[in-house]
Amino acid sequence: MPRYRLDIEYDGGPFKGFQAQEHGLVTVQGVIEDAIQRFCGETLRIHAAGRTDTGVHAIHQVIHADLEKDWSPDVVRDALNAHLVPHPVTILSATRAAPDFHARFSATGRRYLYRILDRKPPPAIEKGRVWWVKSPLDVAQMEQAAACLVGTHDFTTFRDLACQSKSPVKTLDRITVARVGEEVHLRFAARSFLHRQVRSLTGSLAEVGAGRWTVDDLAAALAARDRRRCGPVAPAAGLYLSGVTYGPEDQVGISSAAS
């Protein structure tokens, strides 16, 4: 039974998250599995590198699926895209994967982008795709505060109460904060994240950027290991899963996306 790796992007706005839900709720997983059923008649479960929340977007998500027939990867990509219309989900590439490849468990790293629009006029074109903050943020202060979050820490303060991870200890490999036109972009990289960790960190870093917290306040909140010390959780609209990395044995190109 051939295993296929699918690299995808989606607008999370219309969906109740990635993971399939009961009661007929529309999810990214649900519409992809439905597209597979209509393409080849198979009812199956796909697996993803990350299960994004309601309203969270993906620039580069990775999933895998086992199909009974040995289809050409380009046929899989194009057929699924045809059946995904009109949902805002696109299969960027389809490639054959090793039998032991797993989109989630084989991943060695994940990257997230958070976009903040900090201007007084509200967004029109980008509504639902950025977090609108009316006052300018101090990027230099946010950068300084972000530095204290890099490394291995107990992130209980920035862990959602519903998080099912066995441990609150995670290692953040990198956080960058940069001004991009009228937006502030925060980029996070780690092997894995706690539930809503990125949105929790972003909300607290925005408090620093707005001048309501100091850098020391953020460091103290981290050290407190107390969820009550977290700042406001940033909304889902500005968050994007921007990349997933794998070991050399799992690295496959996405050249079929351009063919």
C-alpha positions, 0 to 999 in steps of 0.5 A: 500500500503506497504512502504519500506525503502531501505538502499543503496550505490552507486558510484556517478561517472557515474551519473548526481547526485541522482535526476531524470533528463530530457533529458535522463541523467543517475541518481541514482534515475532514475536507481532505479525507472527503476529497480522497474518498471522491477521488479514489473511493477510499475512506481513510484517516490522514495524519498531519505534522500539526493539528492547528486550532480553529482559525489558524492558517498554514503556509506549509503543513505536511500530511501523509495518507496510505492509498491502495493504488499506486497512483502517480503523485501528480495525479494525486495532487491534481485530483485532490485539488479538483475535489477540494474546490471550493474549500481554501485548501491546496495540495502543493505537492504529492510525493511517494514516501517511505513506508515508515514515514510519519508526518507527525512523528518523523518531524524534527522541527516546526516553524510558526509565523505570527503577523501583527498589523499595528496601525490605527486603521483596521485591515480590509484585505487582510482581515482574518489573516492578521491580529490588528493592534491599534497602537505601534509596537516597540519591536526592539523591546519585543526582541529583547524580551523574546531572547529570554524565552529561547532555550529549554524552559518550563513553559507552564505560564504559556501553556493552555489549560487543555494542553495534553502534553506530558510535560510543560518543558519545551526547547525553543530553538529560535524566536525573531521579531521584525518590522515588515512594512506596517506589520510586526512578524514573529517567527518561532522554531522548535521541535514541538510546541505546547497547545496554544504556546505560540499565541500565548507567547505572542500575546505577552510579547505584544504587552511588552511592545505596547509598553504595558510590560517590561522585559523583566515582567516577561521573564518573571512570568516565565519563571512563575510557571503559573498560567495566571501570569500569562498575558492576553492570548493572541487571536488565531487569525494571525498565526500560520504554520509556516514549515515542518522539517524532517531528517535527511532520510525523509527529505523529498522535494516538492517539484511536482508543485511546479509541474 
